[in-house]
Amino acid sequence: MITQENMLNETTVAIAVGKYIESNGVKYVEGILNMGQDEIEHIVRIGTSIMMNHWSLNRFKPGSFVKAVVDGDLDGAFAKADHINTKAIRLYVMMKHNLSYPF
């Protein structure tokens, strides 16, 4: 069930992820400055899912790529990554270890 608290948590995490990507994306994602808005939004959505699962806030079971990143399964993450996430794996790993809990 989607509650107002769940939506607030996800929005807060998405904002924190977006700020992290703005500050660190150039360091960790090759070619991010040449990516389109859809690709950036994809990275923010996946990053939000990763952090929601990392902090045990997600109300849905994660997909196989997100689960692999959260579990630290590098082989699995690369095997399951799409063409955008392949470029962003380093960002996701660094974000998982460096982004502070926003609540």
OpenMM code with the backbone's topology and positions (N, CA, C; nanometers):
from openmm import Vec3, app, unit

residues = "MET ILE THR GLN GLU ASN MET LEU ASN GLU THR THR VAL ALA ILE ALA VAL GLY LYS TYR ILE GLU SER ASN GLY VAL LYS TYR VAL GLU GLY ILE LEU ASN MET GLY GLN ASP GLU ILE GLU HIS ILE VAL ARG ILE GLY THR SER ILE MET MET ASN HIS TRP SER LEU ASN ARG PHE LYS PRO GLY SER PHE VAL LYS ALA VAL VAL ASP GLY ASP LEU ASP GLY ALA PHE ALA LYS ALA ASP HIS ILE ASN THR LYS ALA ILE ARG LEU TYR VAL MET MET LYS HIS ASN LEU SER TYR PRO PHE".split()
positions = [
    Vec3(0.0836, -0.1179, 0.0000),
    Vec3(0.0000, 0.0000, 0.0000),
    Vec3(0.0883, 0.1246, 0.0000),
    Vec3(0.0566, 0.2173, -0.0879),
    Vec3(0.1309, 0.3425, -0.0962),
    Vec3(0.0716, 0.4400, 0.0047),
    Vec3(0.1555, 0.4836, 0.0965),
    Vec3(0.1108, 0.5801, 0.1956),
    Vec3(0.1775, 0.7143, 0.1689),
    Vec3(0.1267, 0.8168, 0.2341),
    Vec3(0.1880, 0.9488, 0.2194),
    Vec3(0.3320, 0.9466, 0.2702),
    Vec3(0.3570, 0.8696, 0.3768),
    Vec3(0.4930, 0.8589, 0.4302),
    Vec3(0.5862, 0.7941, 0.3286),
    Vec3(0.5400, 0.6868, 0.2607),
    Vec3(0.6216, 0.6222, 0.1578),
    Vec3(0.6565, 0.7192, 0.0459),
    Vec3(0.5573, 0.7964, 0.0027),
    Vec3(0.5799, 0.8925, -0.1054),
    Vec3(0.6772, 1.0006, -0.0605),
    Vec3(0.6647, 1.0474, 0.0639),
    Vec3(0.7548, 1.1485, 0.1170),
    Vec3(0.8966, 1.0938, 0.1256),
    Vec3(0.9103, 0.9705, 0.1749),
    Vec3(1.0425, 0.9083, 0.1828),
    Vec3(1.1064, 0.8983, 0.0449),
    Vec3(1.0304, 0.8497, -0.0525),
    Vec3(1.0850, 0.8330, -0.1878),
    Vec3(1.1214, 0.9678, -0.2490),
    Vec3(1.0391, 1.0681, -0.2289),
    Vec3(1.0690, 1.2019, -0.2805),
    Vec3(1.1949, 1.2578, -0.2158),
    Vec3(1.2074, 1.2426, -0.0849),
    Vec3(1.3254, 1.2919, -0.0131),
    Vec3(1.4519, 1.2215, -0.0615),
    Vec3(1.4431, 1.0908, -0.0806),
    Vec3(1.5591, 1.0141, -0.1292),
    Vec3(1.5914, 1.0552, -0.2724),
    Vec3(1.4910, 1.0722, -0.3576),
    Vec3(1.5148, 1.1121, -0.4967),
    Vec3(1.5838, 1.2483, -0.5033),
    Vec3(1.5446, 1.3400, -0.4171),
    Vec3(1.6099, 1.4720, -0.4133),
    Vec3(1.7563, 1.4570, -0.3712),
    Vec3(1.7809, 1.3767, -0.2683),
    Vec3(1.9189, 1.3548, -0.2217),
    Vec3(2.0032, 1.2886, -0.3307),
    Vec3(1.9465, 1.1909, -0.4001),
    Vec3(2.0173, 1.1232, -0.5098),
    Vec3(2.0461, 1.2216, -0.6225),
    Vec3(1.9483, 1.3028, -0.6593),
    Vec3(1.9683, 1.4029, -0.7644),
    Vec3(2.0803, 1.4991, -0.7307),
    Vec3(2.0844, 1.5449, -0.6060),
    Vec3(2.1917, 1.6356, -0.5628),
    Vec3(2.3268, 1.5657, -0.5664),
    Vec3(2.3306, 1.4379, -0.5252),
    Vec3(2.4564, 1.3630, -0.5291),
    Vec3(2.5058, 1.3494, -0.6733),
    Vec3(2.4150, 1.3211, -0.7647),
    Vec3(2.4523, 1.3068, -0.9052),
    Vec3(2.5005, 1.4401, -0.9618),
    Vec3(2.4336, 1.5489, -0.9284),
    Vec3(2.4781, 1.6811, -0.9740),
    Vec3(2.6188, 1.7123, -0.9255),
    Vec3(2.6493, 1.6741, -0.8022),
    Vec3(2.7807, 1.7043, -0.7440),
    Vec3(2.8906, 1.6083, -0.7886),
    Vec3(2.8545, 1.4832, -0.8157),
    Vec3(2.9564, 1.3800, -0.8378),
    Vec3(2.9473, 1.3067, -0.9707),
    Vec3(2.8427, 1.3321, -1.0472),
    Vec3(2.8225, 1.2582, -1.1717),
    Vec3(2.9389, 1.2674, -1.2687),
    Vec3(2.9972, 1.3854, -1.2812),
    Vec3(3.1085, 1.4031, -1.3762),
    Vec3(3.2289, 1.3182, -1.3353),
    Vec3(3.2498, 1.3005, -1.2056),
    Vec3(3.3623, 1.2196, -1.1579),
    Vec3(3.3417, 1.0712, -1.1829),
    Vec3(3.2168, 1.0257, -1.1757),
    Vec3(3.1915, 0.8821, -1.1724),
    Vec3(3.1202, 0.8240, -1.2947),
    Vec3(3.0656, 0.9074, -1.3813),
    Vec3(2.9940, 0.8569, -1.4997),
    Vec3(3.0554, 0.9192, -1.6242),
    Vec3(3.1297, 0.8382, -1.6957),
    Vec3(3.1922, 0.8878, -1.8181),
    Vec3(3.0835, 0.9270, -1.9187),
    Vec3(3.0956, 1.0491, -1.9712),
    Vec3(3.0029, 1.0965, -2.0724),
    Vec3(2.8711, 1.1497, -2.0195),
    Vec3(2.8600, 1.1701, -1.8896),
    Vec3(2.7321, 1.2159, -1.8342),
    Vec3(2.6903, 1.3518, -1.8906),
    Vec3(2.7864, 1.4357, -1.9241),
    Vec3(2.7532, 1.5679, -1.9779),
    Vec3(2.6916, 1.5596, -2.1174),
    Vec3(2.7122, 1.4479, -2.1845),
    Vec3(2.6555, 1.4276, -2.3186),
    Vec3(2.5272, 1.3443, -2.3172),
    Vec3(2.4838, 1.3027, -2.1990),
    Vec3(2.3627, 1.2220, -2.1886),
    Vec3(2.2390, 1.3100, -2.2006),
    Vec3(2.1331, 1.2506, -2.2515),
    Vec3(2.0055, 1.3203, -2.2608),
    Vec3(1.9314, 1.3188, -2.1280),
    Vec3(1.8261, 1.3967, -2.1210),
    Vec3(1.7458, 1.4063, -1.9984),
    Vec3(1.6876, 1.2707, -1.9585),
    Vec3(1.6450, 1.1910, -2.0558),
    Vec3(1.5887, 1.0585, -2.0253),
    Vec3(1.6917, 0.9687, -1.9578),
    Vec3(1.8168, 0.9742, -2.0043),
    Vec3(1.9222, 0.8915, -1.9442),
    Vec3(1.9525, 0.9366, -1.8020),
    Vec3(1.9586, 1.0675, -1.7796),
    Vec3(1.9836, 1.1208, -1.6453),
    Vec3(1.8696, 1.0809, -1.5521),
    Vec3(1.7457, 1.0933, -1.5989),
    Vec3(1.6301, 1.0549, -1.5171),
    Vec3(1.6336, 0.9062, -1.4847),
    Vec3(1.6800, 0.8242, -1.5788),
    Vec3(1.6943, 0.6803, -1.5549),
    Vec3(1.7942, 0.6564, -1.4416),
    Vec3(1.9063, 0.7259, -1.4456),
    Vec3(2.0086, 0.7117, -1.3408),
    Vec3(1.9524, 0.7566, -1.2054),
    Vec3(1.8769, 0.8649, -1.2031),
    Vec3(1.8163, 0.9118, -1.0772),
    Vec3(1.7153, 0.8085, -1.0253),
    Vec3(1.6324, 0.7528, -1.1132),
    Vec3(1.5328, 0.6520, -1.0702),
    Vec3(1.6006, 0.5276, -1.0132),
    Vec3(1.7021, 0.4789, -1.0844),
    Vec3(1.7716, 0.3591, -1.0375),
    Vec3(1.8482, 0.3907, -0.9093),
    Vec3(1.9147, 0.5060, -0.9043),
    Vec3(1.9860, 0.5467, -0.7833),
    Vec3(1.8919, 0.5586, -0.6641),
    Vec3(1.7724, 0.6116, -0.6875),
    Vec3(1.6731, 0.6225, -0.5807),
    Vec3(1.6314, 0.4843, -0.5319),
    Vec3(1.6083, 0.3927, -0.6243),
    Vec3(1.5723, 0.2565, -0.5865),
    Vec3(1.6839, 0.1894, -0.5078),
    Vec3(1.8068, 0.2102, -0.5508),
    Vec3(1.9217, 0.1527, -0.4791),
    Vec3(1.9257, 0.2049, -0.3362),
    Vec3(1.9132, 0.3357, -0.3193),
    Vec3(1.9228, 0.3932, -0.1852),
    Vec3(1.8018, 0.3565, -0.0994),
    Vec3(1.6828, 0.3505, -0.1578),
    Vec3(1.5641, 0.3086, -0.0819),
    Vec3(1.5822, 0.1660, -0.0294),
    Vec3(1.6388, 0.0784, -0.1121),
    Vec3(1.6638, -0.0590, -0.0687),
    Vec3(1.7797, -0.0667, 0.0292),
    Vec3(1.8834, 0.0100, 0.0053),
    Vec3(1.9992, 0.0121, 0.0955),
    Vec3(1.9569, 0.0537, 0.2364),
    Vec3(1.8649, 0.1493, 0.2445),
    Vec3(1.8176, 0.1988, 0.3744),
    Vec3(1.6900, 0.1277, 0.4211),
    Vec3(1.6521, 0.0201, 0.3541),
    Vec3(1.5325, -0.0589, 0.3895),
    Vec3(1.4052, 0.0249, 0.3934),
    Vec3(1.3913, 0.1163, 0.2979),
    Vec3(1.2723, 0.2012, 0.2887),
    Vec3(1.1815, 0.1622, 0.1737),
    Vec3(1.2285, 0.0787, 0.0818),
    Vec3(1.1520, 0.0485, -0.0383),
    Vec3(1.0325, -0.0396, -0.0057),
    Vec3(0.9214, -0.0105, -0.0674),
    Vec3(0.7998, -0.0884, -0.0449),
    Vec3(0.7851, -0.1999, -0.1492),
    Vec3(0.8738, -0.2060, -0.2470),
    Vec3(0.8697, -0.3081, -0.3498),
    Vec3(0.9984, -0.3895, -0.3473),
    Vec3(0.9893, -0.5139, -0.3919),
    Vec3(1.1069, -0.5981, -0.4073),
    Vec3(1.1928, -0.5389, -0.5192),
    Vec3(1.3242, -0.5257, -0.4975),
    Vec3(1.4086, -0.4639, -0.6013),
    Vec3(1.4244, -0.5545, -0.7227),
    Vec3(1.4518, -0.4905, -0.8371),
    Vec3(1.4849, -0.5662, -0.9569),
    Vec3(1.6225, -0.6306, -0.9416),
    Vec3(1.6569, -0.7164, -1.0348),
    Vec3(1.7820, -0.7927, -1.0222),
    Vec3(1.9058, -0.7040, -1.0254),
    Vec3(1.9051, -0.5971, -1.1063),
    Vec3(2.0210, -0.5074, -1.1095),
    Vec3(2.0356, -0.4336, -0.9768),
    Vec3(1.9263, -0.3749, -0.9284),
    Vec3(1.9303, -0.3001, -0.8017),
    Vec3(1.9727, -0.3924, -0.6887),
    Vec3(1.9171, -0.5129, -0.6836),
    Vec3(1.9538, -0.6084, -0.5789),
    Vec3(2.1024, -0.6404, -0.5839),
    Vec3(2.1566, -0.6602, -0.7030),
    Vec3(2.2991, -0.6906, -0.7163),
    Vec3(2.3848, -0.5755, -0.6629),
    Vec3(2.3487, -0.4515, -0.6943),
    Vec3(2.4249, -0.3364, -0.6447),
    Vec3(2.4140, -0.3272, -0.4932),
    Vec3(2.2933, -0.3379, -0.4414),
    Vec3(2.2725, -0.3283, -0.2966),
    Vec3(2.3493, -0.4382, -0.2232),
    Vec3(2.3511, -0.5589, -0.2809),
    Vec3(2.4200, -0.6718, -0.2192),
    Vec3(2.5713, -0.6706, -0.2410),
    Vec3(2.6204, -0.5754, -0.3196),
    Vec3(2.7640, -0.5701, -0.3479),
    Vec3(2.8099, -0.6780, -0.4441),
    Vec3(2.7206, -0.7290, -0.5262),
    Vec3(2.7510, -0.8342, -0.6238),
    Vec3(2.7929, -0.7694, -0.7556),
    Vec3(2.9210, -0.7387, -0.7689),
    Vec3(2.9714, -0.6673, -0.8860),
    Vec3(2.9504, -0.7466, -1.0149),
    Vec3(2.9801, -0.8768, -1.0115),
    Vec3(2.9577, -0.9600, -1.1305),
    Vec3(2.8112, -0.9563, -1.1726),
    Vec3(2.7215, -0.9719, -1.0767),
    Vec3(2.5790, -0.9698, -1.1053),
    Vec3(2.5324, -0.8346, -1.1559),
    Vec3(2.5854, -0.7269, -1.0975),
    Vec3(2.5465, -0.5920, -1.1399),
    Vec3(2.5833, -0.5693, -1.2863),
    Vec3(2.7057, -0.6036, -1.3239),
    Vec3(2.7463, -0.5844, -1.4636),
    Vec3(2.6677, -0.6761, -1.5572),
    Vec3(2.6390, -0.7972, -1.5136),
    Vec3(2.5655, -0.8917, -1.5981),
    Vec3(2.4215, -0.8460, -1.6224),
    Vec3(2.3651, -0.7731, -1.5271),
    Vec3(2.2242, -0.7337, -1.5361),
    Vec3(2.2037, -0.5888, -1.5799),
    Vec3(2.3123, -0.5130, -1.5939),
    Vec3(2.3033, -0.3700, -1.6263),
    Vec3(2.2631, -0.3472, -1.7714),
    Vec3(2.1780, -0.2462, -1.7909),
    Vec3(2.1499, -0.2019, -1.9267),
    Vec3(2.2612, -0.1063, -1.9703),
    Vec3(2.2511, -0.0504, -2.0912),
    Vec3(2.3600, 0.0325, -2.1440),
    Vec3(2.3821, 0.1602, -2.0625),
    Vec3(2.2801, 0.2112, -1.9973),
    Vec3(2.2968, 0.3308, -1.9146),
    Vec3(2.3590, 0.2936, -1.7803),
    Vec3(2.3067, 0.1903, -1.7165),
    Vec3(2.3579, 0.1508, -1.5853),
    Vec3(2.5011, 0.0991, -1.5903),
    Vec3(2.5417, 0.0424, -1.7036),
    Vec3(2.6812, 0.0010, -1.7179),
    Vec3(2.7743, 0.1208, -1.6978),
    Vec3(2.7328, 0.2370, -1.7485),
    Vec3(2.8129, 0.3588, -1.7337),
    Vec3(2.8056, 0.4155, -1.5922),
    Vec3(2.6991, 0.3840, -1.5184),
    Vec3(2.6739, 0.4484, -1.3883),
    Vec3(2.7060, 0.3604, -1.2681),
    Vec3(2.7547, 0.2392, -1.2875),
    Vec3(2.7786, 0.1497, -1.1734),
    Vec3(2.8730, 0.2123, -1.0710),
    Vec3(2.9793, 0.2743, -1.1143),
    Vec3(3.0728, 0.3359, -1.0198),
    Vec3(3.0019, 0.4430, -0.9360),
    Vec3(2.9175, 0.5233, -1.0002),
    Vec3(2.8404, 0.6247, -0.9282),
    Vec3(2.7528, 0.5594, -0.8220),
    Vec3(2.6814, 0.4530, -0.8582),
    Vec3(2.5916, 0.3873, -0.7635),
    Vec3(2.6674, 0.3329, -0.6429),
    Vec3(2.7818, 0.2705, -0.6685),
    Vec3(2.8607, 0.2141, -0.5583),
    Vec3(2.9131, 0.3250, -0.4673),
    Vec3(2.9663, 0.4311, -0.5260),
    Vec3(3.0170, 0.5431, -0.4455),
    Vec3(2.9031, 0.6099, -0.3683),
    Vec3(2.7885, 0.6261, -0.4320),
    Vec3(2.6737, 0.6876, -0.3665),
    Vec3(2.6260, 0.6016, -0.2496),
    Vec3(2.6212, 0.4713, -0.2696),
    Vec3(2.5768, 0.3808, -0.1638),
    Vec3(2.6646, 0.3943, -0.0394),
    Vec3(2.7911, 0.4174, -0.0608),
    Vec3(2.8848, 0.4270, 0.0522),
    Vec3(2.8998, 0.5670, 0.1080),
    Vec3(2.8652, 0.6699, 0.0314),
    Vec3(2.8925, 0.8076, 0.0742),
    Vec3(2.7714, 0.8951, 0.0997),
    Vec3(2.6550, 0.8580, 0.0493),
    Vec3(2.5367, 0.9431, 0.0670),
    Vec3(2.4789, 0.9219, 0.2065),
    Vec3(2.4620, 1.0285, 0.2797),
    Vec3(2.4093, 1.0214, 0.4155),
    Vec3(2.2585, 1.0003, 0.4136),
    Vec3(2.2100, 0.9293, 0.5119),
    Vec3(2.0673, 0.9067, 0.5314),
    Vec3(1.9988, 1.0418, 0.5475),
    Vec3(1.9003, 1.0733, 0.4603),
    Vec3(1.8468, 1.2108, 0.4565),
    Vec3(1.7361, 1.2416, 0.5574),
    Vec3(1.7102, 1.1534, 0.6524),
    Vec3(1.5989, 1.1779, 0.7446),
    Vec3(1.6480, 1.2129, 0.8836),
] * unit.nanometer
topology = app.Topology()
chain = topology.addChain("A")
for resn in residues:
    res = topology.addResidue(resn, chain)
    for name in ("N", "CA", "C"):
        topology.addAtom(name, app.Element.getBySymbol(name[0]), res)
